[in-house]
Amino acid sequence: MRTNFWKKFFRGGALTFLLVSVFLFLPQAGQADETSEWQITDYQVLIKPIANDYKIRVTEKINGDFYTLHHGIYRYMPVFMKDTAFTQARLLVNDVKVTIDSGFSHPYTYSDNGQIYLKIGDPDATFSGPRLYNIDYTIVNGGWRYFEDKQEAEIYWNAVGTDWPVNIEKVSVIYDFSEWANFNLAEAPSACYTGVHGATGTDCTLRVDGQKLLVESTRLLTPGEGLTVAVAVPLHLVPRPSTWEAMIFWIKGNGLAFIPYLWLLAMIYVWFKWGKDKKDERSLVVEYTAVDQLPPATMYQVLKQRNNKDYLTAEIIYLATRKHIKIEKTEKTGFFGGKSDDYAIVLLNKNYLTDQSLAGYQVMILDLLFHHNPERFVLSEVKNVMRATPTYYQKQFSAIQKEINREVKDGQYFVLTPNVSLFITIGFLATLWFSMAFASVMNEYLIPLYLINLMIVSVLVFLIGFFGMAKYTDKGLDARWKLRGLEMYLKTAEAERFKFGELTDLFEKLLPYAIAIGLLKKWLKIMGEIYKTPPEWYNDKDFATMGMAGLAGSLNDMGNSISRAMSDARSSGSSGGGSSGGGGGGGGGGGW
């Protein structure tokens, strides 16, 4: 059922977007202050760039003094730089090794999902007092950043991140270039920064000792403060990853953002397997006999694979031209005595409940029209009844649309009906959005890329599902071919064709179908040219003065009024320039 598709789609989409937005973008709680539980007495970092390579070996020695019982610590660092002024590849790390004190291997868990996370310690054991943690790892990608204009490559490393929730009494960082030939460290630009994230404090010293750069903090770092060191070397000394390696690194770092395209491939496969129609080689032929087989609402669904918002107006005209009802234009008196147009529908076929010429949903439409008054539907009266008892009309509209879908299904025009294809499409979209919400939580830094890909794939999945998934049977293909011929006839029809005898009757037979496919104004204009007196199914008090132009306008006004009233019933009820915390590395940790 697709009459209310857009309303449901955007309502559901807005709710999904709101939930995802709240889930992803709520402010994150800051690190709890753990200064009363433990502190870091000495934080040492050894950074050793590998000569003739783009990899960097890092060793961190964290001396902690624990005042209360703990299992261990956790250490994490972001995989993307937060500095928008620079471009740096995603951080990839391997060869992680954790030991304690004098080299004993220690249990830990490792994850890399938006940030590198180490949880170090034994969940079944606690301790207090001093403990030394040694963390070794290799930066495979993302340690260097390259400046073509300066012909420099730089390690801009947040050696001590700004997310530690404890005091750090002493920090020392060593950059070891001892294996580098043809490089004079003493001439290399270098800088260090201390403080909270974004601060440019320089409470640190730099000293070159041979091919080592020694950096030390000159004061205690409080919770939320860190230390960053930048060193630049000539660009030609640092090889870059090959194109193939860079591609592999990029896929490892960003591949999750392209999950939506797997859904797109799956949707395309489903379409090829169950939704793609056979090719119809026949040329279109002007055709109007199809009106003898299908009433307007089912005709439109077979032709367009969806319901139409104007189907009710088309069905009312259909019932009138087939003499089941008669339409009358009347007057109503306003609150202050003013006069305005009103419309009434008079029931002519008292035996409609047993009339085999009517489709099931047409019987239901008549029941709906004459629910308030079994003889006469007066629009102004029924509007008030609809507002007072919207639940009944909502249920009836839903039942009518289900019956239209059922009759199309029972007619065996589709292998996959529009209803089923809509269900498949919504299922694909819902699964896609929730999977990407989960992926965004796993890696928040890729959210912009997630959203771009999500929007692209959602539109493509929607187009495939909404316009191409419903698959015709052989009977359906034949019916569609005839209905496309009918559509062509309705779009090209001129008044001259209907001015003779039986052709006027043909006009009345075709009018509801023209309304169903959106040609109401065109066909009412034709109607104004061919009728000299009102048709039997329409009584207009102003015909003597307004003529057929008034009749055409009245039908248009009546259709719009009824559609608005029914719609109301249906619808009732989103090197410089650096700082502390900048560069790769960083993050922080805590005790547990």
Disulfide bonds with the S-S distance in Angstrom:
Cys192-Cys204 2.01
